């Protein structure tokens, strides 16, 4: 029984660590708003 | 009338051959490959002359386009340098690029121009980076990202690069990033947001195109993680020659303000790489005179350091490889 409990605790701990790493890993993303415009003739001068 | 030799009949070689035969002024195209039957099939399809790989540089050849990765591609470029023939290579693996750069002194001594990294990235991205940098007073950071692969050998190279330790150019020196986790990068639609991992593919080439820049990073999406599932009929399988793209972000000072210029390109990677390689080789052979040269000295350089970016990009756009600029606000 103690092995089962130990396994559950370890599993829960792994999930918590995974969530923390995942969330913190997204921290560097820089939000941006705007559109893409195709380069035309004047852009090539 | 110019004669161009094309080496390689894979995904990029096929597209480069089609672009070369569509180039006004091309008199003759020779095609050779390690896979001789593939070279014969390609030559027959585009109306070129198939030649054995050992004799591809025989006779009058004005430029060589090499679409062969690894040491075999470097060996062909070495032969071209010794024969005094300008050449362009689309190899993107680190070993090939190092091998090509080592040919620099020999190419300079013989006054032969060699363009290293004439694919999507490195290649088109170096030209875009140069173009963006020229729009700033003092560029100091370049961040390049790519997604998609041209063919099986390109996928192998990219998978190895994603797994290998990567280097970045930070504060004017080589630096190994502590965190190698993927980062979301936004490309134009339909590719949109992808997770890209730091890779050491062509950072050295970008340095050649932008020697004034102190920070250079290169990222790529890991390709084909689901090979095993695809063999079992589950999942999409490895993406080869699906839509891919590249994004180039250059930061610097302009008018006393810190700002960035971002360019993106969405295209099938084999088409983008093949067109970049074909246009580079054609220009080295004396064709497409509308493309200006930044230098006319012998040596091994990147596409961005060799060609005038605006005219090169205009020629690519005329051939259907279109570039977009991001217009908006980054916070």
Interface residues (C-beta under 8 A of the other chain):
Chain A: X25 X26 X28 X29 X30 X31 X32 X33 X34 X35 X36 X37 X38 X39 X41 X43 X44 X45
Chain B: X181 X182 X183 X184 X186 X188 X189 X263 X264 X310 X311 X313 X314 X317 X322 X323 X324 X325 X326 X327 X328 X329 X330 X331
